[in-house]
Amino acid sequence: MEMLLAPPLAFLFFLAVFYLFYFLAGRLAPKLNPVGGKLKSYHCGEDIPGGKPQFGYKLFFFIALFFTMMHVAALVVATLPSGPTAFLGLFYLGMIFLAVLALITRNQHD
């Protein structure tokens, strides 16, 4: 019984269950009938030209840096020893706040 609780086997079991669900739902779904503009892009009452959007990495790096800063700050503050050095955590959080503030205001000017 413990073998069934192993993560790889549990993953394969649930993969099979959800694939079966996906297959059955696909069989029950109505078939596509491409009439008129059914497959055209449409937004708020306006036809928009189709095309593949080109995304850049600028926003990704901004979010990744913010995510890293917040998680490192949480890790550092959570692992600070108690006692007189605990107030260093407040100083560290203040520095992180200023760094995030600089990151946000720098991103608004670009």
C-alpha positions as CSV (number, residue, x, y, z in Angstrom):
1,M,0.0,0.0,0.0
2,E,2.9,2.4,0.7
3,M,4.1,1.9,-2.8
4,L,1.0,3.6,-4.1
5,L,1.8,6.7,-2.0
6,A,5.1,7.2,-3.7
7,P,5.1,10.6,-5.5
8,P,6.0,9.2,-9.0
9,L,3.4,6.5,-8.8
10,A,0.8,9.0,-7.5
11,F,1.7,11.3,-10.4
12,L,1.2,8.6,-13.0
13,F,-2.1,7.5,-11.4
14,F,-3.5,11.0,-11.4
15,L,-2.1,11.6,-14.9
16,A,-4.1,8.5,-16.1
17,V,-7.2,9.6,-14.3
18,F,-7.2,13.1,-15.7
19,Y,-6.3,11.9,-19.2
20,L,-9.3,9.6,-19.0
21,F,-11.4,12.6,-17.9
22,Y,-10.0,14.7,-20.7
23,F,-10.8,12.0,-23.3
24,L,-14.4,11.5,-22.0
25,A,-15.1,15.2,-21.9
26,G,-13.8,15.5,-25.5
27,R,-16.2,12.9,-26.6
28,L,-19.1,14.6,-24.9
29,A,-18.2,18.1,-26.2
30,P,-20.1,19.4,-29.2
31,K,-18.1,19.4,-32.5
32,L,-16.8,22.7,-33.8
33,N,-18.8,24.2,-36.6
34,P,-16.6,26.9,-38.2
35,V,-19.3,29.2,-39.7
36,G,-19.0,32.9,-40.2
37,G,-16.5,34.7,-38.0
38,K,-16.6,32.1,-35.2
39,L,-12.9,31.6,-35.3
40,K,-12.0,35.3,-35.8
41,S,-10.4,37.4,-33.0
42,Y,-13.1,39.6,-31.3
43,H,-12.7,42.1,-28.5
44,C,-15.3,44.4,-27.0
45,G,-17.4,44.7,-30.2
46,E,-14.5,45.3,-32.5
47,D,-12.8,42.9,-34.9
48,I,-9.1,42.9,-34.2
49,P,-6.4,41.8,-36.6
50,G,-5.1,38.4,-35.9
51,G,-1.5,37.8,-35.3
52,K,0.9,36.3,-32.8
53,P,1.7,38.8,-30.0
54,Q,5.4,39.4,-29.3
55,F,6.2,39.4,-25.6
56,G,9.4,40.6,-24.2
57,Y,11.3,39.6,-21.1
58,K,11.4,43.1,-19.5
59,L,8.3,42.6,-17.3
60,F,9.4,39.0,-16.5
61,F,12.8,40.1,-15.1
62,F,11.1,42.8,-13.1
63,I,8.7,40.3,-11.5
64,A,11.5,37.7,-11.0
65,L,13.7,40.2,-9.2
66,F,10.8,41.3,-7.0
67,F,9.9,37.7,-6.2
68,T,13.5,36.9,-5.4
69,M,13.9,39.9,-3.1
70,M,10.7,39.2,-1.2
71,H,11.6,35.5,-0.7
72,V,15.2,36.2,0.4
73,A,13.9,38.8,2.8
74,A,11.4,36.4,4.3
75,L,14.1,33.7,4.6
76,V,16.5,36.1,6.3
77,V,14.0,37.5,8.7
78,A,12.6,34.1,9.6
79,T,16.0,32.7,10.4
80,L,17.3,35.6,12.5
81,P,18.2,34.5,16.0
82,S,16.2,35.9,18.9
83,G,17.8,38.3,21.3
84,P,19.5,41.7,20.8
85,T,20.2,41.0,17.1
86,A,16.5,40.6,16.3
87,F,16.2,44.4,15.6
88,L,18.6,44.0,12.7
89,G,15.6,42.3,10.9
90,L,13.7,45.6,11.0
91,F,16.7,47.4,9.5
92,Y,17.0,44.7,6.8
93,L,13.3,45.0,6.0
94,G,13.7,48.7,5.8
95,M,16.5,48.3,3.3
96,I,14.4,45.8,1.3
97,F,11.5,48.3,1.3
98,L,13.8,50.9,-0.2
99,A,15.2,48.5,-2.8
100,V,11.6,47.5,-3.9
101,L,10.6,51.2,-4.0
102,A,13.6,51.9,-6.2
103,L,12.7,48.9,-8.4
104,I,9.1,50.1,-8.8
105,T,9.9,53.7,-9.5
106,R,12.7,52.7,-11.9
107,N,10.3,50.5,-13.9
108,Q,7.7,53.3,-14.2
109,H,10.2,55.6,-16.0
110,D,11.2,53.1,-18.7
